[in-house]
Amino acid sequence: MSAVSRRAGLVTGAGSGIGRATALEIARSGAAVAVLDIDAGAAAETTEMIRKDGGEALAVTVDIADEGSVRAAVERTVTAYGGLDFAVNNAGMASHR
């Protein structure tokens, strides 16, 4: 049994690339995954991939640069899954200083 089996978590930047690969692998390990991305369509695509593979997933649009958006995404995940066991903070943002 996997360490994440029957757990619930979220992955930021899960609409593509490393975030998508991470979300897919975690779902294959038996966890329910909230797929967070700024691109709603990309999050939905990843969610559909997980579901087609027999996993449980929820697409959530989030802007990690906006604290309120992040808070709402976490709250949505907790509401959907009854808690939050882990988070993979994969998304990044550019700093223009």
C-alpha positions in Angstrom: 0.0 0.0 0.0 1.3 3.5 -0.9 1.9 6.2 1.7 -0.7 8.3 0.0 -3.3 5.7 -0.5 -6.7 6.8 0.7 -5.4 10.3 1.4 -6.4 13.6 -0.1 -4.2 16.4 -1.3 -3.6 19.1 -3.8 -1.0 19.8 -6.5 -0.5 23.4 -7.7 0.5 23.9 -11.3 -1.1 20.5 -12.1 -2.5 21.6 -15.5 0.7 20.6 -17.3 4.3 19.5 -17.1 5.8 18.3 -13.8 2.6 19.3 -11.9 0.5 17.2 -14.2 2.8 14.2 -14.0 2.9 14.5 -10.2 -0.9 14.7 -9.9 -1.3 11.7 -12.2 1.3 9.6 -10.3 -0.2 10.5 -6.9 -3.7 9.6 -8.1 -2.3 6.2 -9.4 -1.1 5.6 -5.9 -4.6 5.9 -4.6 -5.0 9.4 -3.3 -7.8 11.8 -4.2 -6.2 14.9 -5.9 -7.3 18.5 -6.2 -5.7 19.6 -9.5 -4.9 23.3 -9.0 -3.9 25.6 -11.9 -4.5 29.1 -13.1 -5.7 27.7 -16.4 -9.1 26.2 -15.8 -9.1 24.2 -19.0 -5.7 22.6 -18.3 -6.8 21.7 -14.8 -9.9 20.1 -16.3 -7.8 18.1 -18.7 -5.6 16.7 -16.0 -8.7 15.9 -13.9 -10.2 14.0 -16.8 -7.0 12.0 -17.3 -7.0 11.0 -13.7 -10.7 10.0 -13.8 -10.3 8.0 -17.0 -7.5 6.1 -15.2 -9.9 5.3 -12.3 -8.7 8.0 -9.9 -10.5 10.7 -8.0 -9.8 14.3 -8.9 -11.2 17.8 -8.6 -10.2 20.7 -10.9 -9.7 24.0 -9.1 -8.7 27.2 -10.7 -6.3 29.2 -8.5 -3.9 32.1 -8.8 -1.1 31.4 -6.4 -0.1 35.1 -6.4 -3.5 35.9 -4.8 -3.7 34.8 -1.1 -7.5 34.8 -1.2 -7.5 32.6 -4.3 -5.2 30.1 -2.6 -7.3 30.1 0.6 -10.4 29.4 -1.4 -8.7 26.6 -3.3 -7.6 25.0 -0.1 -11.1 25.4 1.4 -12.7 23.8 -1.7 -10.3 20.9 -1.4 -11.0 20.4 2.3 -14.8 20.6 1.7 -14.6 18.1 -1.1 -12.4 15.5 0.6 -13.1 16.1 4.3 -9.5 17.2 4.9 -6.1 17.8 3.4 -3.3 15.3 4.0 -0.7 16.8 1.7 0.2 19.6 -0.7 2.6 19.6 -3.6 3.5 23.2 -4.2 4.8 22.9 -7.7 3.6 26.2 -9.3 5.9 29.1 -9.4 5.6 32.8 -10.2 8.0 35.2 -11.6 9.3 38.0 -9.5 9.9 41.3 -11.3 11.9 43.4 -8.8 
